[in-house]
Amino acid sequence: MRIGIVVDSACDLPQDFITQHNIVLLPITVRIGEAILADHRDEQATLSFLHAHVAENGAEAETIPFSVQQIRDLFLQRLVIDYDHVFCMTITKTRSPIHDNALQASFAILNDYKPVRQAAGFNSPFALRVIDTQNLFAAQAVTAVEAVRLRDSGASVQQIRERLEELAGNVHGYMITRDLYYMRARARHKGDRSVGLISAALGSALDIKPVLHGYRGETGPVAKIKGFDNAVAKLFEVVGQRVRAGLMTPAVCLSYGGELDELRALPGYDALRQVCSDHGVVVLETVMSLTGMVNVGKGALTVGFADGPHRFE
């Protein structure tokens, strides 16, 4: 059984991990004024675009996910031949139409794949499962990392499907952004009123940074801490506590809206990596997707891991 893994480009996985494990991307295109870049998770291209465009005009960017037709074409031209079963894991459907597009495309794919496979010499059936990861960015990556681990361990399609669907409701994503004014401008551009002017102004004036928690498709603040570095140090401390308590999967994923050397210099990062190493938990770090950066701003941090319900304290 040839099992394929598909994610969209908001899924914050390292570029070399994607290549090594033959993960297929559904690219999201970003347009800022006249500048356009399809996000294929090329870290250098992302950083170049960030420095040229995102910092000044990113709040007014347009993000364009793969359409139903584009997803259908990708599968029928390539994936129904390369694989027998594909797991397509998307950013939470509460924040993007790409899950619904993939789900709609799946019906056409399953109706139309047989002559394509037969022409390539395959008479066996093809199957596809679209999974809403119910999370964003680094947290979205946790489910994909587990899919790779299960596939490599020889797990059956049914075992993988059941595990991924269970995990989707148990992945926690945390985010700290540097610039609440940027988030407010971005939210207003998208018609999202969840970041108010007063809270943004107050937060910036006092240098208060909210720690946002993504879980089961919903995002909200769980703490407000003075200073970005202090907020990051507290977040890393909490993640370390959860690692010591025992995660549901042996992975912590991180993404950063800038150069990775800046991420590695953040307070508490070395200590978190040591805790993960001591407990057999792999750490995957990457430059945040272009899609992520235009939505939450330059210099933002996201962390994801699988765990039961817990309190941020």
Secondary structure, 3 states (H helix, E strand, C coil): CCEEEEEECCCCCCHHHHHHCCCEEECEEEEECCEEEEECCCHHHHHHHHHHHHHHHHHHCEEECCCHHHHHHHHHHHHHHHCCEEEEEECCCCCCCHHHHHHHHHHHHHHHHHHHHHHCCCCCCCEEEEEECCCCHHHHHHHHHHHHHHHHCCCCHHHHHHHHHHHHCCEEEEEECCCHHHHHHHHHHHCCCCCCHHHHHHHHHHCEEEEEEEECCEEEEEEEEECHHHHHHHHHHHHHHHHHHCCCCCEEEEEECCCHHHHHCCCCHHHHHHHHHHCCCEEEEEECCHHHHHHHCCCCEEEEEECCCCCCC
